[in-house]
Amino acid sequence: MIPARYAASRFPAKLMQDLAGKPVILRTYEAAVHTNLFDEVYVVTDSDVIYETIEKAGGNVIKSIKEHDCGSDRIAEAVENLEVDIIVNVQGDEPFTDRESLAAVLEVFKNDPDKEIDLASLMVKITDLEEISNPNTVKVIVNKENFALYFSRSPIPYPRDTNVDSVYYKHKGIYAFRKSALMDFQRLPMLMLEAVEKIEAIRYLEYGKTIKMVETSVSGIEIDTPEDLKRARAEWK
């Protein structure tokens, strides 16, 4: 499922920006389809323009009926009456989505016969100080078994002791959910930490859900700003 909101706050209409002759959202949809990992791939959107773009290209698209604040809510509405076990959320601004990373996330559930893991997601190691400090980059810290402890727009961990080699991970906006966890999400009200950080993954932690993080070396380019789009166009060439 690819949630696609037209009115992004930092970069309005970013999903309809041109990337090598096609809109960003269509590039992302095609990347997800070409992984050959999924029974079905859908774009879920509130936008007539995005809906028509995917439909015209022959893709699967669902129109949201309700207003939603985040991608998880939008996807929950779309899958509520579908018989599915695992749902993968690929962000609409991830045209460089790759098979290797998605396969690693899905592998988490194959190795979880007792169904103790509610979600799985991706993280990539970052070393650039500007990226570590950038609030547009969501950071994650994990325990020794790579379960998420917290997500933040601030640098975490804070390097109080500069003699300790700190490791920083960027959270990539790809999730795989058990359907039950996703349906719980839409029923549970937003709490303070999610509200102040504006990171939907925090809601799962605040309500005691388990998130298994998988490290990947594939950083890709998430298109959050016009500068990201320039980088994506250069990379595509």
ZIDA-V225354 format. One record per residue. N is the residue number from 1. SS is DSSP state (~ for helix, > for strand, _ for the rest). PSI is psi as a letter, one per 20 degrees, with the letter a starting at -180 (* if undefined). Layout:
N|SS|PSI ; N|SS|PSI
This chain:
1|_|p ; 2|>|n ; 3|>|p ; 4|>|o ; 5|_|p ; 6|_|g ; 7|_|m ; 8|_|p ; 9|_|g ; 10|_|h ; 11|_|m ; 12|_|q ; 13|_|k ; 14|~|h ; 15|~|i ; 16|~|j ; 17|_|q ; 18|>|p ; 19|>|n ; 20|_|l ; 21|_|i ; 22|>|q ; 23|>|q ; 24|~|g ; 25|~|h ; 26|~|h ; 27|~|g ; 28|~|g ; 29|~|g ; 30|~|h ; 31|~|g ; 32|~|g ; 33|~|g ; 34|~|i ; 35|_|h ; 36|_|k ; 37|_|i ; 38|_|q ; 39|_|g ; 40|_|q ; 41|_|p ; 42|_|q ; 43|>|p ; 44|>|o ; 45|>|q ; 46|_|j ; 47|_|p ; 48|~|h ; 49|~|g ; 50|~|g ; 51|~|g ; 52|~|h ; 53|~|g ; 54|~|g ; 55|~|g ; 56|~|h ; 57|_|i ; 58|_|j ; 59|_|r ; 60|_|p ; 61|>|q ; 62|>|p ; 63|>|p ; 64|_|q ; 65|_|g ; 66|_|r ; 67|_|p ; 68|_|q ; 69|_|i ; 70|_|r ; 71|~|h ; 72|~|g ; 73|~|g ; 74|~|g ; 75|~|h ; 76|~|g ; 77|~|g ; 78|~|h ; 79|~|i ; 80|_|g ; 81|_|j ; 82|_|q ; 83|_|n ; 84|_|q ; 85|_|g ; 86|>|p ; 87|>|p ; 88|>|p ; 89|>|o ; 90|>|p ; 91|_|q ; 92|_|i ; 93|_|k ; 94|_|m ; 95|_|i ; 96|_|k ; 97|_|p ; 98|_|q ; 99|~|g ; 100|~|g ; 101|~|g ; 102|~|h ; 103|~|h ; 104|~|h ; 105|~|g ; 106|~|h ; 107|~|h ; 108|~|g ; 109|~|h ; 110|~|h ; 111|_|k ; 112|_|m ; 113|_|h ; 114|_|j ; 115|_|l ; 116|_|i ; 117|_|p ; 118|_|h ; 119|>|q ; 120|>|q ; 121|>|r ; 122|>|q ; 123|>|q ; 124|>|p ; 125|>|p ; 126|>|q ; 127|_|i ; 128|_|p ; 129|~|h ; 130|~|g ; 131|~|h ; 132|~|h ; 133|~|i ; 134|_|p ; 135|_|i ; 136|_|i ; 137|_|o ; 138|_|p ; 139|>|q ; 140|>|q ; 141|>|q ; 142|>|r ; 143|_|a ; 144|_|i ; 145|_|j ; 146|_|k ; 147|>|p ; 148|>|p ; 149|>|h ; 150|>|q ; 151|>|q ; 152|>|q ; 153|_|i ; 154|_|r ; 155|_|o ; 156|_|p ; 157|_|q ; 158|_|p ; 159|_|m ; 160|_|g ; 161|_|o ; 162|_|i ; 163|_|i ; 164|_|p ; 165|_|o ; 166|_|q ; 167|_|p ; 168|>|p ; 169|>|p ; 170|>|p ; 171|>|p ; 172|>|p ; 173|>|l ; 174|>|p ; 175|>|q ; 176|>|p ; 177|>|q ; 178|>|q ; 179|~|h ; 180|~|h ; 181|~|g ; 182|~|g ; 183|~|h ; 184|~|g ; 185|~|g ; 186|~|i ; 187|~|i ; 188|_|p ; 189|_|q ; 190|_|p ; 191|_|a ; 192|~|g ; 193|~|g ; 194|~|g ; 195|~|g ; 196|~|h ; 197|~|h ; 198|_|l ; 199|_|o ; 200|_|h ; 201|~|h ; 202|~|h ; 203|~|h ; 204|~|g ; 205|~|g ; 206|~|h ; 207|_|j ; 208|_|j ; 209|_|q ; 210|_|p ; 211|>|o ; 212|>|p ; 213|>|p ; 214|>|p ; 215|>|p ; 216|_|q ; 217|_|i ; 218|_|o ; 219|_|g ; 220|_|a ; 221|_|o ; 222|_|p ; 223|_|n ; 224|_|h ; 225|_|r ; 226|~|h ; 227|~|h ; 228|~|h ; 229|~|h ; 230|~|g ; 231|~|g ; 232|~|g ; 233|~|g ; 234|~|g ; 235|~|h ; 236|~|h ; 237|_|*
